[in-house]
Amino acid sequence: MHARFELGPDKVAPLERPPTSGQASAYWACAAACVGVYRDRTMPVMTQPSLRALSPDDPRVVAPLATIREAATYLGVGVSTFHSWARGYERRRGEGRVTVAPSMVSALPAAGAGRAVPFIGLAEGYVLQAFRLAGVPLQRIRPALGRLAREIGVPHALASRHLYTDGCEVLYHYAAHAGDDVVRSLTVVRSGQNVFPEIVDQYLSRVTWDAEDWPWLLHLPAFHHATVVVDMKRAFGRPMLEHGGARVEDIGDRFRGGDGLEAIAVDFGVPLEECEDVVRVAIAARPAA
């Protein structure tokens, strides 16, 4: 059964109806729910289940897990780039002009050991890095994020699973409305639907979500051989090997203390190649003073 639609300011009008009245009633009710209703002719209303905001005292929001350098290193991002994501920036140009950009990921005032980035900030940075790898400059994404936050309707929208299910449509229609082909490149058509390109899809598919569509586990992309996760249910959210549970910082501290890689690998029960990988990232994340 196939039908075509004509979208107007406040309706979804059928051009060809299904053959029977009973089928038509159910079909068009379902279609209207799926397609949504237009506020205007260019920007659609997203119809989606309500998303409960994270509690302001949720550990994912308030517990600092990483310094700016650590977060940047774990995500494979330059430190100065992640700093601008977390703190925003102000740049002076010729003739006294000032460019101000707000932060895009959550960060707290630096706490013990300089840690300022909570889990939710890591998750937001993880998504931004996926967008960068898809070839979209972040200065083009910044305006679209405002639209995304309004449509999803809660703080930290960039970390919500609704980005995965509905955010692609929001970004597509934003780009179409703004005439921004670069942002539009964040979406591709697959089976008649707008979806994220493969690199973004791969990143988002490696996030584990809770029952309310918020992340609680991330696979960190900076590691080439070891599988390292940030799991809010284990090791107080500190990066750790998914299998075996050894913490990245513990392996790094052993190496800084003068132990050889072979001895460390044996003591932690980690293959030598994975141990070398963990040490490489740990040293980059926290260089010796």
C-alpha positions as CSV (number, residue, x, y, z in Angstrom):
1,M,0.0,0.0,0.0
2,H,1.5,3.3,-1.1
3,A,0.5,6.9,-0.8
4,R,1.9,10.4,-1.5
5,F,1.6,13.4,0.8
6,E,1.3,17.1,0.4
7,L,2.6,19.0,3.4
8,G,0.9,22.2,4.3
9,P,1.1,24.8,7.2
10,D,-1.1,22.8,9.5
11,K,-2.0,19.5,7.9
12,V,-0.8,16.3,6.2
13,A,-3.1,16.0,3.2
14,P,-3.4,12.7,1.3
15,L,-3.3,12.8,-2.5
16,E,-4.0,9.1,-2.9
17,R,-5.9,7.2,-0.2
18,P,-5.7,3.5,0.6
19,P,-8.6,1.5,-0.7
20,T,-10.8,1.0,2.4
21,S,-12.1,3.4,5.0
22,G,-10.9,1.2,7.9
23,Q,-7.4,0.9,6.5
24,A,-7.4,4.6,5.7
25,S,-8.2,5.7,9.2
26,A,-5.4,3.8,10.8
27,Y,-3.0,4.5,8.0
28,W,-3.4,8.3,8.0
29,A,-3.3,8.5,11.8
30,C,0.0,6.6,11.8
31,A,1.4,8.7,8.9
32,A,0.5,12.0,10.6
33,A,2.2,10.8,13.8
34,C,5.4,9.8,11.9
35,V,5.7,12.7,9.5
36,G,4.7,15.5,12.0
37,V,2.9,18.7,11.4
38,Y,4.5,21.8,10.0
39,R,4.7,25.1,11.9
40,D,5.7,26.7,8.6
41,R,6.6,25.5,5.2
42,T,10.3,25.0,5.9
43,M,10.9,23.9,9.5
44,P,9.0,20.7,10.7
45,V,8.0,20.0,14.2
46,M,9.7,16.8,15.5
47,T,7.2,14.4,16.9
48,Q,8.9,12.1,19.4
49,P,8.4,10.7,22.9
50,S,9.1,13.2,25.7
51,L,12.7,13.0,27.0
52,R,13.2,13.4,30.7
53,A,16.1,15.7,31.5
54,L,19.0,14.5,33.5
55,S,18.8,15.4,37.2
56,P,21.0,18.4,38.0
57,D,22.8,16.2,40.6
58,D,23.3,13.2,38.4
59,P,26.9,12.0,38.7
60,R,27.2,12.1,34.9
61,V,26.6,15.9,35.1
62,V,28.3,16.9,38.4
63,A,31.3,14.6,38.9
64,P,34.5,15.8,37.1
65,L,36.2,12.8,35.5
66,A,39.0,14.3,33.3
67,T,41.1,17.4,32.8
68,I,40.7,19.2,29.5
69,R,43.9,17.6,28.2
70,E,42.8,14.1,29.3
71,A,39.4,14.5,27.6
72,A,40.9,15.8,24.4
73,T,43.5,13.0,24.3
74,Y,40.9,10.3,25.0
75,L,38.7,11.6,22.2
76,G,41.5,12.1,19.7
77,V,41.0,15.9,19.6
78,G,43.6,18.7,19.9
79,V,43.8,20.2,23.4
80,S,43.2,23.7,22.2
81,T,40.2,22.5,20.2
82,F,38.6,20.8,23.1
83,H,39.3,23.8,25.3
84,S,37.3,26.0,22.9
85,W,34.5,23.4,23.0
86,A,34.4,23.4,26.8
87,R,35.1,27.0,27.6
88,G,34.1,28.9,24.4
89,Y,36.4,31.5,23.0
90,E,36.8,35.2,22.3
91,R,38.9,36.3,19.4
92,R,39.8,39.8,18.4
93,R,40.2,40.5,14.7
94,G,41.2,43.6,12.7
95,E,39.7,47.0,13.5
96,G,38.7,45.9,17.0
97,R,36.1,43.3,16.0
98,V,35.5,40.6,18.5
99,T,34.2,37.1,17.8
100,V,32.7,35.3,20.7
101,A,31.6,31.6,20.6
102,P,29.9,29.9,23.5
103,S,30.9,26.5,24.9
104,M,29.5,23.4,23.2
105,V,30.3,20.7,25.8
106,S,29.7,20.7,29.5
107,A,32.6,21.6,31.8
108,L,32.9,22.4,35.5
109,P,35.3,24.7,37.4
110,A,38.5,22.7,37.7
111,A,38.5,20.5,40.8
112,G,41.1,18.2,42.3
113,A,43.9,17.3,39.9
114,G,42.5,19.9,37.5
115,R,39.6,17.7,36.5
116,A,36.8,19.7,35.0
117,V,35.0,17.5,32.4
118,P,32.1,15.4,33.6
119,F,30.9,12.3,31.8
120,I,28.2,14.2,29.9
121,G,30.9,16.6,28.6
122,L,32.9,13.6,27.3
123,A,29.7,12.3,25.6
124,E,29.1,15.7,24.0
125,G,32.7,15.9,22.8
126,Y,32.5,12.4,21.5
127,V,29.6,13.4,19.2
128,L,31.3,16.6,18.1
129,Q,34.4,14.6,17.1
130,A,32.2,12.3,15.0
131,F,30.8,15.4,13.2
132,R,34.4,16.7,12.6
133,L,35.5,13.3,11.1
134,A,32.4,13.5,8.8
135,G,34.0,16.6,7.4
136,V,31.8,19.3,8.9
137,P,33.7,22.3,10.4
138,L,32.5,23.0,13.9
139,Q,31.9,26.7,13.2
140,R,29.2,25.5,10.8
141,I,27.7,23.2,13.3
142,R,27.4,25.7,16.2
143,P,24.2,27.4,14.9
144,A,22.6,24.1,14.1
145,L,23.2,22.9,17.7
146,G,20.9,25.7,18.9
147,R,18.1,24.4,16.8
148,L,18.8,20.8,17.9
149,A,18.6,21.8,21.6
150,R,15.3,23.6,21.1
151,E,13.8,20.6,19.2
152,I,14.9,18.0,21.7
153,G,14.0,20.3,24.5
154,V,16.4,19.5,27.3
155,P,19.9,20.4,28.4
156,H,22.7,18.2,27.0
157,A,20.7,17.4,23.8
158,L,24.0,16.5,22.0
159,A,24.5,13.6,24.4
160,S,20.9,12.3,24.2
161,R,20.0,9.2,22.2
162,H,17.3,11.4,20.6
163,L,20.2,12.8,18.6
164,Y,20.6,9.4,17.1
165,T,16.8,8.9,16.4
166,D,15.6,12.4,15.6
167,G,18.6,14.7,15.5
168,C,19.4,13.8,11.9
169,E,16.1,15.1,10.7
170,V,16.5,18.3,12.8
171,L,19.9,18.9,11.3
172,Y,18.7,18.1,7.8
173,H,15.8,20.5,7.9
174,Y,17.9,23.2,9.6
175,A,20.5,22.9,6.7
176,A,17.8,23.0,4.1
177,H,16.2,26.1,5.7
178,A,19.6,27.8,6.1
179,G,20.8,26.8,2.7
180,D,23.9,25.2,4.3
181,D,25.1,22.3,2.1
182,V,28.0,21.6,4.5
183,V,25.8,20.9,7.4
184,R,23.4,19.0,5.1
185,S,26.3,16.7,4.3
186,L,25.9,15.3,7.9
187,T,22.9,13.4,6.5
188,V,22.5,10.8,3.8
189,V,19.4,9.2,2.5
190,R,19.1,5.5,3.2
191,S,15.9,3.5,2.6
192,G,14.0,6.7,2.1
193,Q,15.1,8.2,5.4
194,N,17.6,10.8,6.4
195,V,20.4,9.2,8.5
196,F,23.9,10.0,9.6
197,P,26.8,9.0,7.4
198,E,28.7,5.9,8.3
199,I,31.4,7.5,10.4
200,V,28.9,9.2,12.7
201,D,26.7,6.1,12.8
202,Q,29.7,4.1,13.9
203,Y,30.5,6.5,16.7
204,L,26.9,6.6,18.0
205,S,26.5,2.9,17.8
206,R,29.4,2.4,20.3
207,V,27.5,4.4,23.0
208,T,25.5,2.4,25.6
209,W,22.3,4.2,26.7
210,D,20.2,3.8,29.8
211,A,16.4,3.3,29.9
212,E,15.8,7.1,29.6
213,D,18.0,7.5,26.5
214,W,21.0,9.0,28.3
215,P,24.5,7.5,27.8
216,W,26.4,5.8,30.6
217,L,29.2,4.1,28.7
218,L,31.5,5.3,26.0
219,H,34.2,3.5,24.0
220,L,37.1,5.9,23.7
221,P,38.4,6.3,20.2
222,A,42.0,7.3,20.9
223,F,43.0,3.7,21.6
224,H,44.1,1.6,18.5
225,H,44.5,-1.9,20.0
226,A,43.0,-1.8,23.5
227,T,39.3,-1.5,24.1
228,V,39.0,1.2,26.7
229,V,35.7,2.5,28.1
230,V,34.4,5.1,30.4
231,D,31.7,3.3,32.3
232,M,29.8,5.2,35.0
233,K,28.9,1.9,36.7
234,R,32.6,0.8,37.1
235,A,35.8,2.4,38.5
236,F,33.9,5.7,39.3
237,G,33.9,6.5,35.6
238,R,37.6,6.5,35.1
239,P,38.8,5.1,31.8
240,M,39.5,1.4,32.0
241,L,40.1,-1.7,29.9
242,E,36.7,-3.2,29.1
243,H,38.0,-6.7,29.7
244,G,39.9,-7.1,32.9
245,G,39.0,-3.7,34.4
246,A,42.6,-2.3,34.7
247,R,42.4,1.5,34.9
248,V,44.4,3.6,32.3
249,E,45.9,5.8,34.9
250,D,47.1,2.9,37.0
251,I,49.0,1.4,34.0
252,G,50.3,4.8,33.1
253,D,51.5,5.4,36.7
254,R,53.4,2.1,36.7
255,F,55.2,3.1,33.5
256,R,56.0,6.6,34.9
257,G,57.4,4.9,38.0
258,G,60.0,3.0,35.9
259,D,58.4,-0.4,35.4
260,G,58.9,-2.1,32.0
261,L,56.0,-2.7,29.6
262,E,56.5,-6.5,29.8
263,A,56.2,-6.5,33.6
264,I,53.2,-4.2,33.6
265,A,51.4,-6.4,31.0
266,V,52.0,-9.5,33.1
267,D,50.9,-7.9,36.3
268,F,47.6,-6.5,34.8
269,G,47.0,-9.6,32.6
270,V,47.0,-7.4,29.5
271,P,48.5,-8.4,26.1
272,L,51.7,-6.5,25.5
273,E,50.3,-4.7,22.4
274,E,47.3,-3.4,24.4
275,C,49.6,-2.4,27.3
276,E,51.8,-0.3,24.9
277,D,48.6,1.3,23.5
278,V,47.3,2.3,26.9
279,V,50.7,3.7,28.0
280,R,50.9,5.8,24.8
281,V,47.6,7.5,25.5
282,A,48.1,7.7,29.3
283,I,51.4,9.6,28.8
284,A,49.9,11.9,26.2
285,A,46.9,12.6,28.5
286,R,49.1,13.4,31.5
287,P,52.7,14.2,30.5
288,A,55.4,14.0,33.2
289,A,55.8,17.3,35.1
